[in-house]
Amino acid sequence: MKRAKEYFTLILFLLTVMALFQNLHAQKTVLTNCNIIDCTGAKLQKNMTMILEGNKIQEIKKGLYASDSTSEDITVIDLENGYVMPGLWNMHTHLSDLLPDPKNILIDESAPSATIRAGLNAMDGLRHGFTGLRSVHERDYIDVEWRDIFDRGLFPGPRIFASGAAVSPTGGHRGLVAKGSDGVAEIRKAVRERFQNGANVIKLFSVEMLQDEVEAAIETAHSLGLTLTAHSREPDTYRLVEAGIDCIEHGYNISDETIALMAKKGTFYTPTIICNLSAGYINERESRLRAMGLGDDEEIASIRMLINMADERSPEFALYQRQALKKAVDAGVKVLIGSDSMPVGELGFMEMEQFVLSGVSEMTTLMAATRNCAELLGVLDELGTVEEGKLADLLILDKNPLENISNIRTTKMVFKNGVSVNLDYPNGTATFWDYFGKPE
C-alpha cells in the first residue's frame, strides 16, 4: 500500500509538471502602452512595451507594439498607460494567525481549519499583487505544504519561502514556547529537523537563547544553505548581527550602534512598522486613506482599525521605531516590507504606506517590497525586478506609486509566472475579513 501511494504521488506530480509546460508552450503575451518601474533604482521608463514568452520576460523595448503577425499564440494587451512593476513580497507573515481573534477561532483549532485559512490568506495576497511571501513561524508545516501546492500549480498562489515553526528555547518568545530546544545540540537538531521537513528559511526566537545557542543556530542554518532571521530586541539584536544573522525582524529599540553594524555587515531589516503604531499614527493613516477615497469600505476600515489597535504602542515607542527605520535606510541598511499582522494583502499595503509616512522614499519602499526581498532569499537572478530574462511575476497599476505610495492599491492586473491572475474573489458568501467578525 505504501509503495502504491508513492507511485500515485509521483504520477500526480509528473502530470502537474507536464500540464504546466503545455500551458506555457510558445505562448506570448505583449504588454504595451505602459510605463515600467523596474525596481532596480532606475528612473521610470515611459511609453514601453514588454513581451512575455511562457513564464519569462523576453523583451522590453521603447514605444507601442506594432506587428503584422496574426499568430494565435500572441496576446496583445493595451495597458492604457498603466504602470508595470515586479510582483510584491510580504516578508513577515503568519498565514494561519489572527490578531486579534474576537471569535476565539484559534483556541483548540484543528490543523485542517488552520490550513484552509492559511491558503485563503495566501491566495488573497496574490490577488493584491503579492506574488511572493516569506513565512516566519507557522504551525504543522502548513506553510511548507501550501508552498508545494502552489508550486505544483494545483491552486493559484504566491511563491512561499517557508520556515515551519520558529526555533526557540524553552520559555522563549515571552514564555509562549512551553517546550523548546535547549543547548547547542538541541538547537542544531531543531534547525536540521525543519530543513528535513521542507523549510527553506529559519526563524529564531532568540532573545532567551545563550550565545553558544545563537551561534550554533546560525552556523547550522548556513551550512544547509538556509537564510536565517530572528525576532529580536536590544541588546539581542546587536549580538545577532555580530554573529552573522541574515535578517532582523522588528528590532525593538534598535540602537544607532546596531544600525551601523547592520549596514557594515549587510544585514537585512524587516521593521514591521504597522505593528508598532500609536493611536495617533493609526488615525493619521485612516484619515489619509479616506481623503484619497481609498477608505470607503466601512467594514474593512473598522476591522483594519481593530487589527492595528490590538498592537497599539505608546506614542514614544512608535516614534522611536519610525525614526529607527529612517536611520537604517539613511545608513544603507537594506529594508524589507513585512506586515506581521494578517491578511497578507491589505496589511502589506499598509506597511508600505507606513514606510513613506516614516520618511522613506517611494522608490526605496517599492524596492523594499521587491528587489531586496529577492536578494535576501537568493533569487535575485530570477525575481525581484523587471528585466529581460527574469520570471514574469508582475503587478500592473492604474496609477503611479512613485507619486503617491497608496497608488499601490490601484491594481489593474497581476501576473504570476507569466500567467494572468483572476482578481475576482472566489465564489462564496464570505471573505477573509469574516474571520475577525464584525466590530460593534
Sine and cosine of phi, psi and omega as CSV:
sin_phi,cos_phi,sin_psi,cos_psi,sin_omega,cos_omega
0.00,0.00,-0.68,0.74,-0.01,-1.00
-0.88,0.47,-0.69,0.73,0.00,-1.00
-0.91,0.41,-0.62,0.79,0.02,-1.00
-0.89,0.45,-0.64,0.77,0.02,-1.00
-0.90,0.43,-0.63,0.77,0.02,-1.00
-0.90,0.44,-0.67,0.74,0.03,-1.00
-0.89,0.45,-0.68,0.74,-0.01,-1.00
-0.88,0.48,-0.68,0.73,0.01,-1.00
-0.89,0.46,-0.68,0.73,0.01,-1.00
-0.90,0.44,-0.70,0.71,-0.01,-1.00
-0.89,0.46,-0.68,0.73,0.02,-1.00
-0.88,0.48,-0.66,0.75,0.02,-1.00
-0.89,0.45,-0.71,0.70,-0.01,-1.00
-0.90,0.44,-0.64,0.77,0.03,-1.00
-0.90,0.43,-0.63,0.78,0.02,-1.00
-0.90,0.44,-0.72,0.70,0.01,-1.00
-0.89,0.46,-0.69,0.72,0.00,-1.00
-0.87,0.48,-0.68,0.73,0.00,-1.00
-0.90,0.44,-0.63,0.78,0.00,-1.00
-0.89,0.46,-0.72,0.69,-0.02,-1.00
-0.92,0.38,-0.57,0.82,0.04,-1.00
-0.90,0.44,-0.64,0.77,-0.01,-1.00
-0.92,0.40,-0.49,0.87,-0.05,-1.00
-1.00,0.03,-0.18,0.98,-0.14,-0.99
-0.86,0.51,0.90,-0.43,0.21,-0.98
0.88,0.48,0.03,1.00,-0.02,-1.00
-0.96,0.28,0.78,-0.63,0.07,-1.00
-0.89,-0.46,0.69,-0.72,0.09,-1.00
-0.86,-0.51,0.81,-0.59,0.00,-1.00
-0.96,-0.28,0.85,-0.53,0.09,-1.00
-0.96,-0.27,0.92,-0.38,-0.10,-1.00
-0.80,-0.60,0.19,-0.98,-0.04,-1.00
0.84,0.54,0.82,0.58,-0.06,-1.00
-0.67,-0.74,0.22,-0.98,0.11,-0.99
-0.89,-0.45,0.60,-0.80,-0.11,-0.99
-0.89,-0.46,0.81,-0.59,0.20,-0.98
-0.96,-0.27,0.99,-0.17,-0.16,-0.99
-0.99,0.15,-0.19,0.98,0.03,-1.00
0.89,0.46,0.42,0.91,0.21,-0.98
-1.00,0.01,-0.18,0.98,-0.12,-0.99
0.97,-0.26,-0.12,0.99,0.02,-1.00
-0.96,0.27,0.26,-0.97,-0.01,-1.00
-0.94,0.35,0.31,-0.95,0.08,-1.00
-0.85,0.53,0.73,-0.68,0.06,-1.00
-0.98,-0.18,0.89,-0.45,-0.08,-1.00
-0.99,-0.13,0.45,-0.90,0.07,-1.00
0.80,0.60,0.91,0.42,-0.10,-0.99
-0.88,-0.48,0.28,-0.96,0.13,-0.99
-0.77,-0.64,0.67,-0.74,0.03,-1.00
-0.81,-0.59,0.72,-0.69,0.01,-1.00
-0.92,-0.40,0.84,-0.54,0.06,-1.00
-0.98,-0.20,0.72,-0.69,0.10,-0.99
-0.83,-0.56,0.88,-0.48,-0.10,-1.00
0.88,0.47,-0.82,-0.57,-0.05,-1.00
-0.97,-0.24,0.25,0.97,-0.07,-1.00
-0.82,-0.57,0.35,-0.94,0.12,-0.99
-0.99,0.12,0.94,-0.33,-0.06,-1.00
-0.99,0.14,-0.68,0.73,-0.11,-0.99
-0.47,-0.88,0.59,-0.81,0.12,-0.99
-0.79,-0.62,0.81,-0.59,-0.05,-1.00
-0.55,-0.84,0.31,-0.95,-0.02,-1.00
-0.98,0.22,0.57,-0.82,0.13,-0.99
1.00,-0.08,0.08,-1.00,0.02,-1.00
-0.98,0.21,0.43,-0.90,0.02,-1.00
-0.97,0.24,0.73,-0.68,0.05,-1.00
-0.67,-0.75,0.84,-0.55,-0.02,-1.00
-0.44,-0.90,0.58,-0.82,0.07,-1.00
-1.00,-0.02,-0.01,1.00,-0.06,-1.00
-0.92,0.39,0.64,-0.76,0.09,-1.00
-0.90,-0.44,0.36,0.93,-0.05,-1.00
-0.87,0.49,0.67,-0.74,0.04,-1.00
-0.96,0.29,-0.20,0.98,-0.01,-1.00
-1.00,0.04,0.08,1.00,-0.01,-1.00
-0.89,-0.46,0.81,-0.59,0.09,-1.00
-0.92,-0.39,0.85,-0.53,-0.01,-1.00
-0.96,-0.26,0.81,-0.59,-0.01,-1.00
-0.86,-0.51,0.89,-0.46,0.09,-1.00
-0.99,0.13,0.92,-0.39,-0.07,-1.00
-1.00,0.08,0.04,1.00,0.13,-0.99
0.79,0.61,0.76,0.64,0.05,-1.00
0.93,0.38,0.44,0.90,0.06,-1.00
-0.96,0.29,0.08,-1.00,-0.09,-1.00
-0.89,-0.45,0.84,-0.54,-0.03,-1.00
-0.97,-0.24,0.76,-0.65,0.06,-1.00
-0.60,-0.80,0.17,-0.98,0.05,-1.00
-0.90,0.44,0.44,-0.90,0.13,-0.99
-0.85,0.52,0.53,-0.85,-0.04,-1.00
-0.99,0.16,0.33,-0.94,0.11,-0.99
-0.81,-0.58,0.64,-0.77,0.20,-0.98
-0.93,-0.37,0.92,-0.40,-0.21,-0.98
-0.99,-0.14,0.09,1.00,0.10,-0.99
-0.62,-0.78,1.00,-0.03,-0.04,-1.00
-0.81,-0.59,0.47,-0.88,0.17,-0.98
-0.74,-0.67,1.00,0.00,-0.29,-0.96
-0.87,0.50,-0.54,0.84,-0.05,-1.00
-0.99,-0.14,0.10,1.00,-0.10,-0.99
-1.00,0.07,0.45,-0.89,0.12,-0.99
-0.70,-0.71,0.85,-0.52,0.10,-1.00
-0.65,-0.76,0.94,-0.35,0.06,1.00
-0.98,0.19,0.01,-1.00,0.01,-1.00
-0.80,-0.61,0.93,0.37,-0.13,-0.99
-0.90,0.43,-0.38,0.92,0.03,-1.00
-1.00,-0.03,0.02,1.00,-0.01,-1.00
0.84,0.55,0.64,0.77,-0.01,-1.00
-0.92,0.39,-0.58,0.82,-0.13,-0.99
-0.97,0.25,-0.25,0.97,-0.01,-1.00
-0.94,0.34,0.90,-0.44,0.03,-1.00
0.82,0.57,0.55,0.84,-0.01,-1.00
-0.95,0.30,0.62,-0.78,0.03,-1.00
-0.97,0.26,0.39,-0.92,0.05,-1.00
-0.88,0.47,-0.66,0.75,0.04,-1.00
-0.87,0.50,-0.65,0.76,0.02,-1.00
-0.90,0.44,-0.72,0.69,0.02,-1.00
-0.90,0.44,-0.60,0.80,-0.01,-1.00
-0.90,0.44,-0.69,0.72,0.00,-1.00
-0.88,0.47,-0.73,0.69,-0.01,-1.00
-0.89,0.45,-0.65,0.76,0.02,-1.00
-0.87,0.49,-0.68,0.73,0.02,-1.00
-0.91,0.42,-0.67,0.74,0.04,-1.00
-0.88,0.47,-0.65,0.76,0.02,-1.00
-0.88,0.48,-0.73,0.68,-0.01,-1.00
-0.90,0.44,-0.70,0.71,-0.02,-1.00
-0.92,0.39,-0.60,0.80,0.09,-1.00
-0.90,0.43,-0.61,0.79,0.06,-1.00
-0.88,0.48,-0.64,0.77,0.02,-1.00
-0.87,0.49,-0.67,0.74,-0.01,-1.00
-0.92,0.38,-0.34,0.94,0.10,-0.99
-1.00,0.08,-0.04,1.00,0.01,-1.00
0.98,-0.20,0.07,1.00,0.04,-1.00
-1.00,0.03,1.00,-0.07,-0.04,-1.00
-0.99,0.11,-0.12,0.99,0.03,-1.00
-0.56,-0.83,0.46,-0.89,0.09,-1.00
-0.43,-0.90,0.36,-0.93,0.09,-1.00
-0.89,-0.46,0.82,-0.58,0.04,-1.00
-1.00,-0.07,0.80,-0.60,-0.07,-1.00
-0.81,-0.59,0.96,0.27,0.04,-1.00
0.95,-0.33,0.95,-0.30,-0.01,-1.00
-0.52,-0.85,0.63,-0.77,-0.04,-1.00
-0.96,0.28,0.49,-0.87,0.22,-0.98
0.82,0.57,0.40,0.92,-0.02,-1.00
0.82,0.57,0.53,0.84,0.05,-1.00
-0.86,0.50,-0.63,0.78,-0.02,-1.00
-0.91,0.42,-0.60,0.80,0.04,-1.00
-0.90,0.43,-0.69,0.72,-0.02,-1.00
-0.90,0.43,-0.70,0.71,0.01,-1.00
-0.92,0.39,-0.59,0.81,0.09,-1.00
-0.83,0.56,-0.74,0.67,-0.05,-1.00
-0.93,0.36,-0.60,0.80,0.04,-1.00
-0.90,0.45,-0.71,0.71,0.02,-1.00
-0.92,0.40,-0.66,0.75,-0.01,-1.00
-0.89,0.45,-0.52,0.85,0.02,-1.00
-0.99,0.12,-0.09,1.00,0.05,-1.00
0.98,0.19,0.28,0.96,-0.03,-1.00
-0.97,0.24,-0.45,0.89,0.15,-0.99
-0.65,-0.76,0.48,-0.88,0.06,-1.00
-0.98,0.18,0.88,-0.48,-0.02,-1.00
-0.39,-0.92,0.15,-0.99,-0.03,-1.00
-0.96,0.27,0.23,-0.97,0.17,-0.98
-0.96,0.29,0.74,-0.68,-0.04,-1.00
-0.87,-0.49,0.76,-0.65,0.21,-0.98
-0.97,-0.25,0.91,-0.42,-0.27,-0.96
-0.94,-0.35,0.60,-0.80,-0.02,-1.00
-0.94,-0.34,-0.31,0.95,-0.25,-0.97
0.90,0.44,-0.42,-0.91,0.00,-1.00
-0.96,0.29,0.53,-0.85,0.05,-1.00
-0.91,0.42,0.48,-0.88,0.11,-0.99
-1.00,0.08,0.81,-0.58,-0.11,-0.99
-0.54,-0.84,0.50,-0.86,0.18,-0.98
-0.98,0.22,0.25,-0.97,0.09,-1.00
-0.85,0.53,0.76,-0.65,-0.01,-1.00
0.99,0.15,0.18,0.98,-0.02,-1.00
-0.95,0.31,0.20,-0.98,0.01,-1.00
0.79,0.61,0.87,0.50,0.03,-1.00
0.88,0.48,0.55,0.83,0.08,-1.00
0.99,0.12,0.09,1.00,-0.07,-1.00
-0.97,0.23,-0.38,0.93,0.02,-1.00
-1.00,-0.07,0.98,-0.20,-0.10,-1.00
-0.91,0.42,-0.71,0.71,0.00,-1.00
-0.73,-0.68,0.95,-0.31,-0.01,-1.00
-0.94,-0.35,-0.54,-0.84,-0.02,-1.00
-0.90,-0.44,0.83,-0.56,-0.11,-0.99
-0.87,-0.50,0.75,-0.66,0.00,-1.00
1.00,-0.02,0.34,-0.94,-0.08,-1.00
-0.86,0.51,-0.72,0.69,-0.06,-1.00
-0.89,0.46,-0.69,0.73,-0.02,-1.00
-0.94,0.35,-0.59,0.80,0.03,-1.00
-0.90,0.43,-0.71,0.71,0.04,-1.00
-0.87,0.50,-0.68,0.73,0.00,-1.00
-0.89,0.45,-0.65,0.76,-0.01,-1.00
-0.88,0.47,-0.67,0.74,0.05,-1.00
-0.89,0.45,-0.71,0.71,-0.02,-1.00
-0.91,0.41,-0.61,0.79,0.03,-1.00
-0.89,0.46,-0.65,0.76,0.02,-1.00
-0.92,0.40,-0.64,0.77,0.08,-1.00
-0.88,0.47,-0.70,0.71,0.00,-1.00
-0.88,0.47,-0.53,0.85,-0.01,-1.00
-1.00,0.01,0.16,0.99,0.16,-0.99
0.97,-0.25,-0.02,1.00,0.01,-1.00
-0.91,0.42,0.65,-0.76,0.10,-1.00
-0.87,-0.49,0.17,0.98,0.28,-0.96
-0.63,-0.77,0.36,-0.93,0.03,-1.00
-0.85,-0.53,0.71,-0.70,0.06,-1.00
-0.90,-0.43,0.70,-0.72,0.05,-1.00
-0.94,-0.35,0.64,-0.77,0.37,-0.93
-0.99,-0.15,1.00,-0.03,-0.29,-0.96
-0.98,-0.19,-0.19,0.98,-0.14,-0.99
-0.82,0.57,-0.64,0.77,-0.06,-1.00
-1.00,-0.01,0.00,1.00,-0.01,-1.00
-0.97,0.25,0.54,-0.84,0.16,-0.99
-0.99,0.17,0.28,-0.96,-0.11,-0.99
-0.86,0.50,-0.67,0.74,-0.02,-1.00
-0.92,0.38,-0.48,0.88,0.06,-1.00
-0.94,0.33,-0.66,0.75,0.04,-1.00
-0.87,0.49,-0.75,0.66,-0.03,-1.00
-0.90,0.44,-0.60,0.80,0.03,-1.00
-0.92,0.40,-0.65,0.76,0.02,-1.00
-0.89,0.45,-0.71,0.70,-0.02,-1.00
-0.91,0.42,-0.73,0.69,0.00,-1.00
-0.87,0.48,-0.70,0.71,-0.05,-1.00
-0.92,0.39,-0.71,0.71,0.01,-1.00
-0.87,0.49,-0.71,0.70,-0.02,-1.00
-0.92,0.39,-0.55,0.84,0.03,-1.00
-0.91,0.41,-0.41,0.91,0.01,-1.00
-0.99,-0.10,0.05,1.00,0.01,-1.00
0.98,0.22,0.39,0.92,-0.05,-1.00
-0.98,-0.19,0.61,-0.79,0.18,-0.98
-0.99,0.16,0.47,-0.88,-0.15,-0.99
-0.68,-0.73,0.73,-0.68,0.02,-1.00
-0.74,-0.67,0.19,-0.98,-0.07,-1.00
-0.52,-0.86,0.65,-0.76,0.22,-0.97
-0.95,0.30,0.84,-0.55,-0.12,-0.99
-0.49,-0.87,0.32,-0.95,0.17,-0.99
-0.60,-0.80,0.30,-0.95,0.01,-1.00
-0.93,0.36,0.55,-0.84,0.04,1.00
-1.00,0.08,0.06,1.00,0.00,-1.00
-0.85,0.53,-0.62,0.79,-0.09,-1.00
-0.88,0.48,-0.70,0.71,-0.03,-1.00
-0.87,0.48,-0.71,0.70,-0.06,-1.00
-0.93,0.37,-0.52,0.85,0.06,-1.00
-0.90,0.43,-0.72,0.69,0.01,-1.00
-0.89,0.45,-0.68,0.73,0.01,-1.00
-0.88,0.47,-0.57,0.82,-0.03,-1.00
-0.99,0.17,-0.19,0.98,0.09,-1.00
0.96,-0.28,0.37,0.93,0.06,-1.00
-0.87,0.49,0.50,-0.86,-0.02,-1.00
-0.99,0.14,-0.54,0.84,-0.14,-0.99
-0.46,-0.89,0.47,-0.88,0.04,-1.00
-0.89,-0.46,0.74,-0.68,0.10,-0.99
-0.98,-0.22,0.73,-0.68,0.04,-1.00
0.96,0.30,-0.89,0.45,-0.04,-1.00
0.86,0.51,0.79,0.62,-0.04,-1.00
-0.86,0.50,0.74,-0.67,-0.01,-1.00
0.83,0.56,0.54,0.84,-0.03,-1.00
-0.85,0.53,0.69,-0.72,-0.11,-0.99
-1.00,-0.05,0.32,-0.95,0.07,-1.00
-0.87,0.49,-0.59,0.80,0.01,-1.00
-0.89,0.45,-0.68,0.73,0.01,-1.00
-0.92,0.39,-0.67,0.75,0.03,-1.00
-0.85,0.52,-0.70,0.71,0.01,-1.00
-0.88,0.47,-0.64,0.76,0.01,-1.00
-0.92,0.38,-0.62,0.78,0.04,-1.00
-0.88,0.47,-0.68,0.74,0.03,-1.00
-0.89,0.46,-0.65,0.76,-0.02,-1.00
-0.92,0.39,-0.65,0.76,-0.10,-0.99
-1.00,-0.06,-0.11,0.99,0.02,-1.00
0.98,0.21,0.46,0.89,0.01,-1.00
-0.98,0.21,0.74,-0.68,0.01,-1.00
-0.99,0.13,0.32,-0.95,-0.10,-1.00
-0.64,-0.77,0.84,-0.55,0.11,-0.99
-0.94,-0.35,0.99,-0.16,-0.16,-0.99
-0.98,0.18,-0.30,0.96,-0.02,-1.00
0.71,0.70,0.81,0.59,-0.05,-1.00
-0.88,0.48,-0.53,0.85,-0.04,-1.00
-0.87,0.49,-0.39,0.92,0.02,-1.00
-1.00,-0.10,0.15,0.99,-0.06,-1.00
-0.73,-0.68,0.74,0.67,-0.06,-1.00
-0.95,-0.32,0.56,-0.83,0.18,-0.98
-1.00,0.10,0.24,-0.97,0.03,-1.00
-0.85,0.52,-0.59,0.80,0.03,-1.00
-0.88,0.48,-0.70,0.71,0.01,-1.00
-0.92,0.39,-0.60,0.80,0.02,-1.00
-0.90,0.44,-0.71,0.71,0.02,-1.00
-0.92,0.39,-0.58,0.81,0.07,-1.00
-0.86,0.52,-0.71,0.70,0.00,-1.00
-0.89,0.46,-0.72,0.70,-0.03,-1.00
-0.91,0.42,-0.64,0.77,0.03,-1.00
-0.90,0.44,-0.63,0.77,0.01,-1.00
-0.90,0.44,-0.70,0.71,-0.01,-1.00
-0.91,0.41,-0.65,0.76,0.02,-1.00
-0.89,0.45,-0.64,0.77,0.01,-1.00
-0.90,0.45,-0.48,0.88,0.02,-1.00
-1.00,0.02,-0.03,1.00,-0.03,-1.00
0.97,0.24,0.39,0.92,-0.06,-1.00
-0.94,-0.35,0.04,1.00,-0.03,-1.00
-0.87,-0.49,0.53,0.85,-0.12,-0.99
-0.98,0.21,-0.39,0.92,0.00,-1.00
-0.97,0.23,0.97,-0.24,-0.13,-0.99
-0.90,0.43,-0.58,0.82,-0.01,-1.00
-0.90,0.43,-0.75,0.66,0.00,-1.00
-0.91,0.42,-0.67,0.74,-0.02,-1.00
-0.88,0.47,-0.65,0.76,-0.03,-1.00
-0.94,0.35,-0.61,0.79,0.02,-1.00
-0.96,0.28,-0.58,0.81,0.09,-1.00
-0.84,0.54,-0.70,0.71,0.03,-1.00
-0.90,0.44,-0.66,0.75,0.02,-1.00
-0.86,0.51,-0.71,0.70,0.00,-1.00
-0.89,0.46,-0.73,0.69,-0.04,-1.00
-0.93,0.37,-0.62,0.79,-0.02,-1.00
-0.94,0.35,-0.37,0.93,0.07,-1.00
-0.92,0.40,-0.35,0.94,0.02,-1.00
-0.90,-0.43,0.39,0.92,-0.09,-1.00
-0.86,0.51,0.68,-0.73,0.02,-1.00
-0.89,-0.45,0.22,-0.98,0.06,-1.00
-0.93,0.36,0.44,-0.90,0.04,-1.00
-0.83,0.56,-0.62,0.78,-0.03,-1.00
-0.92,0.40,-0.71,0.70,-0.01,-1.00
-0.92,0.39,-0.68,0.74,-0.01,-1.00
-0.88,0.48,-0.66,0.75,0.03,-1.00
-0.91,0.42,-0.66,0.75,-0.01,-1.00
-0.86,0.51,-0.72,0.70,-0.04,-1.00
-0.93,0.37,-0.60,0.80,0.09,-1.00
-0.87,0.49,-0.74,0.67,-0.03,-1.00
-0.91,0.42,-0.58,0.81,0.02,-1.00
-0.90,0.43,-0.65,0.76,0.06,-1.00
-0.86,0.50,-0.74,0.67,0.00,-1.00
-0.89,0.46,-0.64,0.77,0.04,-1.00
-0.89,0.46,-0.67,0.75,-0.01,-1.00
-0.89,0.46,-0.71,0.71,0.02,-1.00
-0.88,0.47,-0.72,0.70,-0.01,-1.00
-0.89,0.45,-0.49,0.87,0.00,-1.00
-0.99,0.16,-0.19,0.98,0.00,-1.00
0.99,-0.14,0.19,0.98,0.07,-1.00
-0.95,0.32,0.69,-0.73,0.04,-1.00
-0.99,0.11,0.90,-0.45,-0.08,-1.00
-0.98,-0.20,0.36,-0.93,-0.08,-1.00
-0.76,-0.65,0.51,-0.86,0.10,-0.99
-1.00,0.07,0.83,-0.56,0.05,-1.00
-0.45,-0.89,0.79,-0.61,-0.17,-0.99
-1.00,-0.07,-0.43,0.90,-0.09,-1.00
0.92,0.39,-0.88,0.47,0.08,-1.00
-0.95,0.33,0.41,-0.91,-0.06,-1.00
-0.91,-0.42,0.39,-0.92,0.23,0.97
-0.99,0.14,0.32,-0.95,-0.08,-1.00
-0.81,0.59,-0.74,0.67,-0.17,-0.99
-0.96,0.29,-0.88,0.48,-0.07,-1.00
-0.88,0.48,-0.70,0.71,-0.01,-1.00
-0.95,0.32,-0.48,0.88,0.11,-0.99
-0.90,0.43,-0.69,0.72,0.10,-1.00
-0.85,0.53,-0.70,0.71,-0.05,-1.00
-0.90,0.44,-0.60,0.80,0.05,-1.00
-0.89,0.45,-0.65,0.76,0.03,-1.00
-0.90,0.44,-0.66,0.76,0.03,-1.00
-0.90,0.43,-0.62,0.79,0.01,-1.00
-0.93,0.38,-0.53,0.85,0.09,-1.00
-0.83,0.55,-0.77,0.63,-0.05,-1.00
-0.92,0.39,-0.65,0.76,0.05,-1.00
-0.90,0.43,-0.34,0.94,0.04,-1.00
-1.00,0.04,-0.02,1.00,0.05,-1.00
0.97,-0.23,0.09,1.00,0.03,-1.00
-1.00,0.08,0.62,-0.78,-0.03,-1.00
-0.93,0.36,0.36,-0.93,0.03,-1.00
-0.88,0.47,-0.67,0.74,-0.01,-1.00
-0.90,0.43,-0.69,0.72,0.04,-1.00
-0.88,0.47,-0.61,0.79,0.03,-1.00
-0.90,0.43,-0.70,0.71,0.02,-1.00
-0.89,0.45,-0.63,0.78,0.04,-1.00
-0.93,0.37,-0.51,0.86,0.06,-1.00
-0.93,0.38,-0.37,0.93,0.01,-1.00
-0.98,-0.18,0.04,1.00,-0.08,-1.00
-0.65,-0.76,-1.00,0.09,-0.12,-0.99
-0.85,0.53,-0.76,0.66,-0.06,-1.00
-0.87,0.48,-0.58,0.81,-0.01,-1.00
-0.90,0.44,-0.73,0.68,0.00,-1.00
-0.90,0.44,-0.59,0.81,0.01,-1.00
-0.91,0.42,-0.74,0.67,0.01,-1.00
-0.85,0.52,-0.66,0.75,-0.09,-1.00
-1.00,0.10,0.00,1.00,0.08,-1.00
0.98,0.21,0.41,0.91,-0.03,-1.00
-0.83,-0.55,0.40,0.92,-0.03,-1.00
-0.91,0.41,-0.39,0.92,0.04,-1.00
-0.94,0.33,-0.26,0.97,-0.03,-1.00
-0.87,-0.49,-0.44,0.90,-0.17,-0.99
-0.67,-0.75,0.11,-0.99,0.17,-0.99
0.99,-0.13,-0.36,0.93,0.04,-1.00
-0.63,-0.77,0.29,-0.96,0.08,-1.00
-0.99,-0.11,0.99,-0.15,0.00,-1.00
-0.58,-0.81,0.46,-0.89,0.02,-1.00
-0.86,0.52,0.69,-0.72,0.03,-1.00
1.00,-0.06,-0.20,0.98,-0.01,-1.00
-1.00,0.03,0.31,-0.95,0.03,-1.00
-0.91,0.41,0.59,-0.80,-0.10,-1.00
-1.00,0.05,0.95,0.32,0.21,-0.98
-0.98,-0.18,0.95,-0.31,-0.19,-0.98
-0.71,-0.71,0.53,-0.85,0.15,-0.99
-0.87,-0.49,0.77,-0.64,-0.01,-1.00
-0.89,-0.46,0.80,-0.59,-0.09,-1.00
-0.90,-0.44,0.44,-0.90,0.09,-1.00
-0.97,0.24,-0.56,0.83,-0.09,-1.00
-0.82,-0.57,0.32,-0.95,-0.13,-0.99
-0.99,0.14,0.91,-0.41,0.02,-1.00
-0.95,0.31,-0.23,0.97,0.07,-1.00
-0.97,0.26,-0.35,0.94,0.06,-1.00
-1.00,0.05,-0.57,0.82,0.04,-1.00
-0.43,-0.90,0.87,-0.49,-0.12,-0.99
-0.87,0.49,-0.45,0.89,0.00,-1.00
-0.94,0.34,-0.17,0.99,0.13,-0.99
-0.92,0.39,-0.14,0.99,0.11,-0.99
-0.88,0.47,-0.30,0.95,-0.01,-1.00
-0.99,0.10,-0.14,0.99,-0.08,-1.00
-1.00,0.01,0.83,0.56,-0.10,-0.99
-0.90,0.44,0.78,-0.62,0.03,-1.00
-0.96,-0.28,-0.73,0.68,0.04,-1.00
-0.49,-0.87,0.38,-0.92,0.13,-0.99
-0.72,-0.69,0.72,-0.69,0.13,-0.99
-0.90,-0.44,0.71,-0.70,0.11,-0.99
-0.80,-0.60,0.89,-0.46,0.00,-1.00
0.86,0.51,0.58,0.81,0.06,-1.00
1.00,0.09,-0.02,1.00,-0.06,-1.00
-0.94,-0.34,0.74,-0.67,0.03,-1.00
-0.93,0.36,0.74,-0.67,-0.05,-1.00
-1.00,0.01,0.70,-0.72,0.10,-1.00
-0.96,0.29,0.91,-0.41,-0.09,-1.00
-1.00,0.09,-0.11,0.99,0.04,-1.00
-0.96,0.29,0.67,-0.74,0.02,-1.00
-0.90,0.43,0.58,-0.82,0.00,-1.00
-0.83,0.56,0.51,-0.86,0.02,-1.00
-0.84,0.54,0.72,-0.69,-0.01,-1.00
0.21,-0.98,0.11,-0.99,-0.05,-1.00
-0.97,-0.25,-0.01,1.00,-0.06,-1.00
-0.71,-0.71,0.22,-0.98,0.09,-1.00
-0.80,-0.60,0.07,-1.00,0.01,-1.00
-0.86,0.51,-0.49,0.87,-0.02,-1.00
-0.89,0.45,-0.43,0.90,-0.04,-1.00
-0.92,0.39,-0.29,0.96,0.08,-1.00
-0.89,0.45,-0.47,0.88,-0.03,-1.00
-1.00,0.07,-0.29,0.96,-0.08,-1.00
0.99,0.12,0.10,-0.99,-0.01,-1.00
-0.99,-0.16,0.91,-0.40,-0.01,-1.00
-0.87,0.49,0.60,-0.80,0.01,-1.00
-1.00,0.08,0.00,0.00,0.00,0.00
